[in-house]
Amino acid sequence: MPHQPLIPATPARADRSPGPYKIAVLGGLASYLDAATIVSTAVSLVLFQFAFGLTPLTIGILSGLLTVTIAIGAAIGGRLGDLVGRKRVYTLDLLVFTVGVAVLFSAVNTPMLYVGVIIAGLAMGADLPTSLALIAENSPDGLKGRMVSVTSLLWLGGVVVVSLMAGVVAPYGVTGARILYAHVLVVAIVTWFLRRSLHESTEWQAARAPGKAEALGAERSMRALLHPKLLVPLLVTALYCAFWSFTANTIGAFLGFLYVNVAHVSLSQASLLGLVSVPFTLVSAFVFLKVADSRARRAFFVFGSVVQIVACAAPLVMGFTSVSLFLLGTGFGIGGAFAGEGIYRVWSQEFFPTLLRGTAQGITHGITRGLAAGFAVITPTIAVSNPRLLVALLVAFLVVSGLIGALAVPALERSRRTAPWDREPAGNDTTVADPVGVPGTA
């Protein structure tokens, strides 16, 4: 028989509770800000390089620093979200994030860039796993993948908006960079105000309720991640996302650098070329939204992996021209909709229980961004000295991530229901959780 809810909602609160799409959008704005910050910084460093005397190595260090601080913030924020709640973390981190972006907006020298990147990166990293967990835990069964996939659309929106703005403000140099950061700052402040209407994750509250938390016991501690049923998914998702992110971070942060310094195309032209590919990427992202909760996503994953690999190989065949780099960016956007961070986010909600979901995502985000940060430091130098080597590495990374997603993940999906924490006691009844840890009925 159905068990009683652990934390019954009062009629008044139920009436005021926002719908899943509102939660997905407000939570997913973290992804918009993440993308907008990364792309704004990538463009701004190019605009700052002459005024502040930035060398390719300095640009690489700043780009890598942004990535590694996002990684550290994700690891800390994900664990805190599991311990003290999703809302508390994402409310505070957005305020800190605005401080970091304000420093970048007002930067007059290189040290201020370092300070702003560190503050903004740590805060943004903390927001990502907590927001994703909040979305998944407040979405109805059968729509969880779709709601989490909304965040990928918003991430793409951040790329598109900043790329469009970059094409307009690039001729203004340092002033153009400040305009880009002003946009990020305004969106962050508006998001903080709008998120005040969101409630804490009901699933997280239920898992923390008296009696339920004691029943889960050691399953809520980080030691549970050493159990093979969680350790294997943790390693698989971390490795998949790490190898894919080597390429994604390079394209997102340095495609403009390749256009300008290798293909000798102006930054304004490069930004406009990037916008031409947007409709193709948007269509692909909407298609993934439709298949995110279905078995068809496996076939689309293989398709996306192949498209990305072929696209990234274009400069190896055609040389470094505006055409080959356009094909690289466009093909990667199309393929990445099906075989990129979006599917990783869906997997991360499905493979881990409620009280470890943020922790697991924080760890995998941390590993992924940390490794990508190390690669980003040397990327500009490789791009200038041996661009063919750089592109060959990107292709190799995509081959590895594609094999992991196509071979290892399906095995995890078949075995995930046998995990011991998929049976969570509730009173005298035994409750069987759904694949993402939402209490069901016995």
Secondary structure as GFF3:
##gff-version 3
##sequence-region A 1 442
A	DSSP	alpha_helix	11	16	.	.	.	ID=ss1
A	DSSP	alpha_helix	20	51	.	.	.	ID=ss2
A	DSSP	alpha_helix	56	84	.	.	.	ID=ss3
A	DSSP	alpha_helix	86	105	.	.	.	ID=ss4
A	DSSP	alpha_helix	110	137	.	.	.	ID=ss5
A	DSSP	alpha_helix	144	169	.	.	.	ID=ss6
A	DSSP	three_ten_helix	170	172	.	.	.	ID=ss7
A	DSSP	alpha_helix	174	195	.	.	.	ID=ss8
A	DSSP	alpha_helix	202	208	.	.	.	ID=ss9
A	DSSP	alpha_helix	212	216	.	.	.	ID=ss10
A	DSSP	three_ten_helix	217	220	.	.	.	ID=ss11
A	DSSP	three_ten_helix	222	226	.	.	.	ID=ss12
A	DSSP	alpha_helix	228	261	.	.	.	ID=ss13
A	DSSP	alpha_helix	267	276	.	.	.	ID=ss14
A	DSSP	alpha_helix	278	291	.	.	.	ID=ss15
A	DSSP	alpha_helix	297	312	.	.	.	ID=ss16
A	DSSP	alpha_helix	314	318	.	.	.	ID=ss17
A	DSSP	alpha_helix	322	338	.	.	.	ID=ss18
A	DSSP	alpha_helix	341	350	.	.	.	ID=ss19
A	DSSP	alpha_helix	354	385	.	.	.	ID=ss20
A	DSSP	alpha_helix	387	403	.	.	.	ID=ss21
A	DSSP	pi_helix	404	408	.	.	.	ID=ss22
A	DSSP	alpha_helix	409	415	.	.	.	ID=ss23
A	DSSP	three_ten_helix	416	418	.	.	.	ID=ss24
A	DSSP	three_ten_helix	420	422	.	.	.	ID=ss25
A	DSSP	beta_strand	423	426	.	.	.	ID=ss26
A	DSSP	beta_strand	429	432	.	.	.	ID=ss27
###
